[in-house]
Amino acid sequence: MSSLEIVDVHKSFGDVQVLQGINLKAEEGEFIVLVGPSGCGKSTLLEIIAGLESATSGSVVIQDSIVNDVHPKDRDIAMVFQSYALYPTMTVRENLSFGLEVRKIKKSERIEAVKKVSEFLKIESLLDRKPSQLSGGQRQRVAMGRALVRNPVLFLFDEPLSNLDAKLRVEMRTEIKKLHNALKTTMVYVTHDQIEAMTLASRIAVMHGGELQQYADPQTTYEKPANIFVAGFMGALPMNLVECMLVNDKGLAVRVTTTNGENVDLPLVDPDGIYQAYINKKVMFGIRSEHFARSELIQGALPDYMGSITCEVEVTEPTGAETMVIFRFGDKQMIAKVEPEHAPLAGEKISLTVDMRRACLFDPDTEKRIFQ
């Protein structure tokens, strides 16, 4: 049984198409993250699920029932907003219990629900304070607690951490994941932060221009992006992309032409013959920054799946655990991650190996990944 299903949902505001045929399904207990740049339609989709906005066409199905015409208060969902939306004149205790009071829940049950949730979120000591007396993280806990006391079938989060500082965001992200692990309730979470998406989600719905670009688990989304947009958007660093020619000269390879006219061939792994139709055609070659390594660290001959390039370092960016090496390959700027003790200097010429088992190729016309 699916907890939530979005079926061919379109949304227009006048002549402006905001959502274009969105289809996705969340199974019972999944944590779904809607991610994408500003204006991609993710918050509008969340509002349609909540019933705060109506779809132009298509269906929203919750617990196997179409809820398009069901009032938001009757959908058995709870929503946590970016702005916390706490009642400023009420105490934390009153904020937590107000929704239950509106629903005519018995006082004894309200008291028990507030006690249970406040203990779970570790906010028992805050119950008699008002929102103005709380920190940002404490307010967000209260906002989550107000949703929790409802015990809904579906939780919706609309960029709940965007108002917090970087350290607190990391802490609250962990708290939300713990919350999901404990409750096993279906959650739909909107963010523009790719790291939040990767760390929280069971599956990620990547959106762009009102369309669903890819819907998959975090590792698949990262390692096998469906198209060039996903490759460039997902991850703390975008996938390195450069135009090349697919050739079969002494073996299948991608041929990148450098700015000085030199051809560099990188051996291509193709056990199933997927790439044969693209030989002598232009493709986009993609590789993640962690799939480079300093050549001198490789013992013995390079394995068949390893390529090698020589480049001049433009900039290095130490981050502590690793150092980003920025260089130019073909006509594109690229980034490689290396260990700090092996970091080169700016202006130094170095040799890097490339793990071609991890390479992705994209059709430059459709921008879709050529699937392996």
QUIQUIGI-V208945 format. One record per residue. N is the residue number from 0. RES is the residue in three letters. OMEGA is omega in radians with two decimals (NA if undefined). D_FIRST is the distance of its C-alpha to the first C-alpha in Angstrom with 2 decimals. Layout:
N,RES,OMEGA,D_FIRST / N,RES,OMEGA,D_FIRST
This chain:
0,MET,3.09,0.00 / 1,SER,3.13,3.81 / 2,SER,-3.11,6.49 / 3,LEU,3.05,9.10 / 4,GLU,3.07,10.28 / 5,ILE,-3.02,14.03 / 6,VAL,3.03,15.38 / 7,ASP,-3.10,19.09 / 8,VAL,3.02,20.30 / 9,HIS,3.05,24.10 / 10,LYS,3.11,26.35 / 11,SER,2.94,30.13 / 12,PHE,-3.02,32.87 / 13,GLY,3.14,35.70 / 14,ASP,-3.08,36.41 / 15,VAL,3.10,34.51 / 16,GLN,-3.10,31.12 / 17,VAL,3.09,29.05 / 18,LEU,-3.05,25.66 / 19,GLN,3.02,25.63 / 20,GLY,-3.13,22.50 / 21,ILE,3.07,19.86 / 22,ASN,3.02,16.56 / 23,LEU,-3.10,14.01 / 24,LYS,3.06,10.35 / 25,ALA,3.11,9.50 / 26,GLU,-3.13,6.80 / 27,GLU,3.06,6.80 / 28,GLY,3.14,10.58 / 29,GLU,3.02,11.90 / 30,PHE,-3.09,15.35 / 31,ILE,3.09,15.91 / 32,VAL,3.01,19.59 / 33,LEU,-3.06,21.15 / 34,VAL,3.13,24.64 / 35,GLY,3.14,27.64 / 36,PRO,3.09,31.21 / 37,SER,3.11,32.32 / 38,GLY,-3.09,31.77 / 39,CYS,3.09,28.87 / 40,GLY,-3.06,26.62 / 41,LYS,3.13,24.20 / 42,SER,3.08,25.27 / 43,THR,3.11,25.20 / 44,LEU,3.11,21.56 / 45,LEU,3.13,20.80 / 46,GLU,3.08,22.91 / 47,ILE,3.08,21.07 / 48,ILE,-3.12,17.72 / 49,ALA,-3.07,19.77 / 50,GLY,3.11,21.46 / 51,LEU,3.08,24.84 / 52,GLU,-3.14,25.28 / 53,SER,3.10,24.34 / 54,ALA,3.04,23.33 / 55,THR,3.04,26.03 / 56,SER,-3.10,23.51 / 57,GLY,-3.03,19.85 / 58,SER,2.95,16.74 / 59,VAL,-3.08,14.74 / 60,VAL,3.08,11.28 / 61,ILE,-3.11,10.10 / 62,GLN,3.07,7.38 / 63,ASP,3.08,7.34 / 64,SER,3.09,11.11 / 65,ILE,-3.03,13.87 / 66,VAL,-3.10,16.01 / 67,ASN,-3.08,18.97 / 68,ASP,3.14,21.36 / 69,VAL,-3.13,20.09 / 70,HIS,-3.12,22.63 / 71,PRO,-3.09,21.79 / 72,LYS,-3.12,22.60 / 73,ASP,-3.12,20.10 / 74,ARG,3.14,17.01 / 75,ASP,3.07,16.65 / 76,ILE,3.06,17.19 / 77,ALA,-3.03,20.11 / 78,MET,3.06,22.18 / 79,VAL,-3.02,24.79 / 80,PHE,3.08,27.53 / 81,GLN,-3.02,30.06 / 82,SER,-3.12,32.92 / 83,TYR,3.08,31.65 / 84,ALA,3.07,32.56 / 85,LEU,3.10,33.95 / 86,TYR,-2.99,36.38 / 87,PRO,-3.09,39.76 / 88,THR,-3.13,41.64 / 89,MET,3.02,39.14 / 90,THR,3.09,38.99 / 91,VAL,3.14,35.96 / 92,ARG,-3.12,35.40 / 93,GLU,3.08,35.60 / 94,ASN,-3.13,33.31 / 95,LEU,-3.01,30.61 / 96,SER,-3.01,31.02 / 97,PHE,-3.13,31.77 / 98,GLY,3.11,28.28 / 99,LEU,3.13,27.87 / 100,GLU,3.11,31.33 / 101,VAL,-3.13,30.53 / 102,ARG,3.06,27.65 / 103,LYS,3.08,30.23 / 104,ILE,-3.12,28.80 / 105,LYS,-3.09,31.49 / 106,LYS,-3.12,33.88 / 107,SER,3.12,33.41 / 108,GLU,3.11,29.63 / 109,ARG,-3.13,30.32 / 110,ILE,-3.13,32.85 / 111,GLU,-3.13,30.59 / 112,ALA,3.13,27.69 / 113,VAL,3.13,30.25 / 114,LYS,-3.10,31.80 / 115,LYS,-3.09,28.59 / 116,VAL,-3.12,27.50 / 117,SER,3.07,31.07 / 118,GLU,-3.12,31.44 / 119,PHE,-3.10,28.22 / 120,LEU,3.13,29.42 / 121,LYS,3.09,33.05 / 122,ILE,-3.11,34.45 / 123,GLU,-3.08,36.06 / 124,SER,-3.08,39.50 / 125,LEU,-2.95,38.65 / 126,LEU,-3.10,37.65 / 127,ASP,3.10,41.05 / 128,ARG,3.03,41.43 / 129,LYS,-3.07,40.87 / 130,PRO,-3.12,39.04 / 131,SER,-3.13,42.44 / 132,GLN,-3.08,43.18 / 133,LEU,3.01,40.13 / 134,SER,3.14,39.70 / 135,GLY,3.14,37.09 / 136,GLY,3.11,34.88 / 137,GLN,3.10,35.29 / 138,ARG,3.14,34.39 / 139,GLN,3.07,31.18 / 140,ARG,3.11,30.30 / 141,VAL,3.11,31.06 / 142,ALA,3.09,28.92 / 143,MET,3.13,25.94 / 144,GLY,3.12,26.93 / 145,ARG,3.07,26.99 / 146,ALA,-3.06,23.34 / 147,LEU,-3.07,22.51 / 148,VAL,3.14,24.20 / 149,ARG,-3.05,21.74 / 150,ASN,-3.05,18.82 / 151,PRO,3.07,16.44 / 152,VAL,-3.05,12.67 / 153,LEU,3.03,13.81 / 154,PHE,3.06,17.12 / 155,LEU,3.13,19.11 / 156,PHE,3.13,22.23 / 157,ASP,-3.13,24.95 / 158,GLU,-2.99,27.35 / 159,PRO,-3.05,27.94 / 160,LEU,-2.99,30.42 / 161,SER,3.14,32.62 / 162,ASN,-3.08,35.32 / 163,LEU,3.08,35.83 / 164,ASP,-2.97,38.38 / 165,ALA,-3.10,37.47 / 166,LYS,-3.12,37.78 / 167,LEU,3.09,35.80 / 168,ARG,3.14,33.00 / 169,VAL,3.14,32.63 / 170,GLU,-3.11,32.67 / 171,MET,3.07,30.10 / 172,ARG,3.10,27.82 / 173,THR,3.14,27.92 / 174,GLU,3.14,27.31 / 175,ILE,3.12,24.15 / 176,LYS,3.07,22.83 / 177,LYS,3.13,23.86 / 178,LEU,-3.14,22.14 / 179,HIS,3.13,18.75 / 180,ASN,-3.11,19.41 / 181,ALA,-3.02,20.30 / 182,LEU,-3.08,17.62 / 183,LYS,3.12,14.47 / 184,THR,3.13,13.35 / 185,THR,-3.14,12.00 / 186,MET,3.03,15.31 / 187,VAL,-2.94,16.77 / 188,TYR,3.13,20.41 / 189,VAL,3.07,23.20 / 190,THR,2.97,26.29 / 191,HIS,-3.08,29.09 / 192,ASP,-3.08,29.79 / 193,GLN,-3.13,28.73 / 194,ILE,3.04,29.33 / 195,GLU,-3.14,26.98 / 196,ALA,-3.09,24.30 / 197,MET,-3.04,25.05 / 198,THR,-3.05,25.28 / 199,LEU,-2.83,22.28 / 200,ALA,2.79,19.45 / 201,SER,3.03,16.67 / 202,ARG,-3.11,16.91 / 203,ILE,3.01,19.64 / 204,ALA,-3.14,19.83 / 205,VAL,-3.09,23.58 / 206,MET,3.10,24.99 / 207,HIS,3.11,28.51 / 208,GLY,3.12,30.25 / 209,GLY,-3.12,27.19 / 210,GLU,3.07,25.43 / 211,LEU,-3.08,22.66 / 212,GLN,3.14,24.75 / 213,GLN,3.11,22.34 / 214,TYR,-3.04,18.78 / 215,ALA,3.09,18.79 / 216,ASP,-3.04,19.21 / 217,PRO,-3.08,22.55 / 218,GLN,3.10,24.63 / 219,THR,3.14,23.85 / 220,THR,-3.11,24.53 / 221,TYR,-3.03,27.78 / 222,GLU,-3.08,29.04 / 223,LYS,-3.13,27.96 / 224,PRO,-3.06,27.94 / 225,ALA,-3.11,27.02 / 226,ASN,-3.07,30.24 / 227,ILE,3.13,33.39 / 228,PHE,-3.13,32.03 / 229,VAL,3.13,29.26 / 230,ALA,-3.12,31.91 / 231,GLY,-3.05,34.26 / 232,PHE,-3.02,31.90 / 233,MET,3.14,29.75 / 234,GLY,3.09,31.49 / 235,ALA,3.01,34.32 / 236,LEU,3.08,36.59 / 237,PRO,3.04,35.88 / 238,MET,3.04,36.03 / 239,ASN,-3.11,39.64 / 240,LEU,3.10,40.09 / 241,VAL,3.12,43.25 / 242,GLU,-3.13,44.27 / 243,CYS,3.06,45.60 / 244,MET,3.07,46.59 / 245,LEU,-3.06,44.95 / 246,VAL,3.05,47.91 / 247,ASN,-3.11,48.71 / 248,ASP,-3.01,52.07 / 249,LYS,-3.13,52.53 / 250,GLY,-3.11,48.77 / 251,LEU,-3.12,45.76 / 252,ALA,2.94,45.86 / 253,VAL,-3.09,45.11 / 254,ARG,3.12,48.45 / 255,VAL,3.11,48.81 / 256,THR,-3.10,52.09 / 257,THR,-3.08,53.37 / 258,THR,3.10,55.41 / 259,ASN,3.05,58.65 / 260,GLY,-3.14,57.77 / 261,GLU,3.07,56.91 / 262,ASN,3.08,54.15 / 263,VAL,3.13,51.82 / 264,ASP,3.08,49.76 / 265,LEU,-3.06,46.66 / 266,PRO,-3.06,45.50 / 267,LEU,3.09,42.11 / 268,VAL,-3.08,39.70 / 269,ASP,-3.05,38.41 / 270,PRO,-3.07,37.73 / 271,ASP,3.09,35.76 / 272,GLY,-3.10,38.18 / 273,ILE,-3.01,35.75 / 274,TYR,-3.03,38.53 / 275,GLN,-3.10,41.23 / 276,ALA,-3.08,40.77 / 277,TYR,-3.14,41.62 / 278,ILE,-3.11,44.91 / 279,ASN,3.05,47.72 / 280,LYS,3.08,45.31 / 281,LYS,3.06,44.55 / 282,VAL,3.02,41.22 / 283,MET,-3.14,39.98 / 284,PHE,-3.13,39.97 / 285,GLY,3.10,37.69 / 286,ILE,3.12,37.96 / 287,ARG,-3.04,36.83 / 288,SER,-3.12,39.65 / 289,GLU,-3.13,38.95 / 290,HIS,2.93,39.55 / 291,PHE,3.03,43.27 / 292,ALA,3.06,45.80 / 293,ARG,-3.04,49.56 / 294,SER,-3.07,51.14 / 295,GLU,3.13,53.80 / 296,LEU,3.13,51.21 / 297,ILE,3.14,50.21 / 298,GLN,3.08,52.28 / 299,GLY,-3.12,53.77 / 300,ALA,3.11,52.86 / 301,LEU,3.02,49.70 / 302,PRO,-3.09,46.90 / 303,ASP,-3.07,46.32 / 304,TYR,-3.13,43.16 / 305,MET,3.00,45.02 / 306,GLY,-3.13,46.84 / 307,SER,3.08,49.52 / 308,ILE,3.04,50.70 / 309,THR,-3.07,53.66 / 310,CYS,3.06,53.39 / 311,GLU,-3.10,55.23 / 312,VAL,3.10,53.53 / 313,GLU,-3.09,53.57 / 314,VAL,2.94,52.02 / 315,THR,-3.12,50.55 / 316,GLU,3.10,48.23 / 317,PRO,3.09,48.03 / 318,THR,-3.12,44.91 / 319,GLY,-3.10,45.79 / 320,ALA,-3.13,43.48 / 321,GLU,3.13,44.04 / 322,THR,3.09,46.26 / 323,MET,3.11,45.29 / 324,VAL,-3.08,47.77 / 325,ILE,-3.09,48.06 / 326,PHE,-3.14,49.87 / 327,ARG,3.12,50.22 / 328,PHE,-2.96,49.19 / 329,GLY,3.09,49.83 / 330,ASP,-3.06,49.81 / 331,LYS,2.98,46.97 / 332,GLN,-3.11,46.88 / 333,MET,-3.12,44.72 / 334,ILE,3.03,43.75 / 335,ALA,3.04,43.80 / 336,LYS,3.04,42.98 / 337,VAL,3.08,45.61 / 338,GLU,-3.05,46.48 / 339,PRO,-3.10,49.06 / 340,GLU,3.12,51.78 / 341,HIS,-3.09,51.55 / 342,ALA,3.09,51.47 / 343,PRO,3.08,54.11 / 344,LEU,3.06,56.33 / 345,ALA,-3.10,56.21 / 346,GLY,-3.13,58.42 / 347,GLU,3.03,58.09 / 348,LYS,-3.08,57.39 / 349,ILE,3.04,54.78 / 350,SER,3.13,53.02 / 351,LEU,2.98,49.23 / 352,THR,-3.14,47.14 / 353,VAL,3.10,43.85 / 354,ASP,-3.02,41.03 / 355,MET,3.01,40.28 / 356,ARG,-3.09,37.32 / 357,ARG,-3.07,35.51 / 358,ALA,2.99,36.79 / 359,CYS,3.05,34.75 / 360,LEU,-3.10,36.35 / 361,PHE,3.05,35.56 / 362,ASP,-3.08,36.84 / 363,PRO,3.14,39.21 / 364,ASP,-3.14,38.76 / 365,THR,-3.05,34.96 / 366,GLU,3.11,34.55 / 367,LYS,3.11,31.56 / 368,ARG,3.01,31.48 / 369,ILE,-2.91,32.94 / 370,PHE,3.07,30.21 / 371,GLN,NA,31.28
